[in-house]
């Protein structure tokens, strides 16, 4: 009877001798060698080197925490030796996994979901080990094929948590300085350490906010502006810190989204502000003016375009509305070469409405051979013209 585990190599060689003439010395002799190769069978189950293993892990950490060792007397090059580990108890939350090290056959026990000391400081796992190949019928796995792992979780100072996170609030953009925006709520997950929390501003891009370090009340230090470049899609975002009193202290970050409601706080703007026309032009439609407003509806268009009252016995131009956002300036007669300032007001539809009084600079130029000469050597400012016309009108009234 040959035992695989007692041999240095899994083969056995026999030298066989045969003699004729009944084995007499005068007979002839022949020899042959017989090589017997021995196949291993899985007749030895793997056994843990000890019944209980110990491991320590910090809360919030993942990775391998302990290597479980086993012994197996089968051939290391076969499935009869290679171990397969299974956690059979103590892992309801699937926080642990175990894999086989192919070189050493050890079981590598890992934390795959961070553990929480405040929920449970200890874990006990029951692990079994088997071979890749099934055992032969007369062999069975015994008590040594199972082991217990005792895991101790170490407490770590964790940062406070904001509730909710992110935090959202809606405010009008023109609320007074010092207005309360929100009172934040942060709690420390280290409930067994009885720590205090203080608050501070982390990122406030427009420098609009402050926070009470003790109670977490956020208030304004400037006028909120929906039209600011720091506001994206009507939302202003700021970050705040909650710092506990641990040693060393731990920090949590909270995000605040402020949705800003629009207020009519921007006058409409007019474009363009410069136009040119020939002194002998046949088309007296000088320019199409457009208006825009940084506010939102209903605080924008339709816009109202008006000319400031023209003094004198005759009017030189008029303005005609084209649509809700555009109007056209039309000369009522050809003008002499000069620079004119046409006062125009544009008013939005907000409540109350806002008006922008501006001037369109009109250059009347001489045009010859498709060349436009706009030099202002003989230019008269329209204000001077209007003054002279007013004086002339007054003179006529005084001396009929």
ZIPE-V608177 format. One record per helix or strand of 3 or more residues. SS is the DSSP state (hx for helix, st for strand). FROM is the first residue (numbers start at 1). TO is the last residue. Records with the same first field share a line. If there is no record, write none. Layout:
SS=FROM-TO ; FROM-TO
//
This chain:
hx=4-6 ; 21-23 ; 143-145 ; 382-398
st=11-19 ; 29-37 ; 52-58 ; 63-68 ; 83-89 ; 96-100 ; 107-111 ; 122-131 ; 146-154 ; 167-172 ; 180-183 ; 197-203 ; 209-211 ; 217-220 ; 235-244 ; 251-261 ; 269-271 ; 274-278 ; 285-292 ; 304-307 ; 317-321 ; 326-331 ; 338-347 ; 355-368 ; 371-373
//
